[in-house]
Amino acid sequence: MAHRAHRHRPEGPCHFSLMSLSAARRLLLAALPLLVLWLTVAWAAGWGG
């Protein structure tokens, strides 16, 4: 199984675009739980209408 020796797929996008994409995804993954928490607190406090 020689394909498991590779760390990345040669046919994939370049490494720099992958880094910028992962940075954007990390930012989204960090902001999303905060948004969910804020919405939960707002709903529990009765601010949602």
Secondary structure, DSSP 4 states (H G I P E B T S, - for coil): -GGGG-SS-TTS--HHHHHHHHHHHHHHHHHHHHHHHHHHHHHHHTTT-
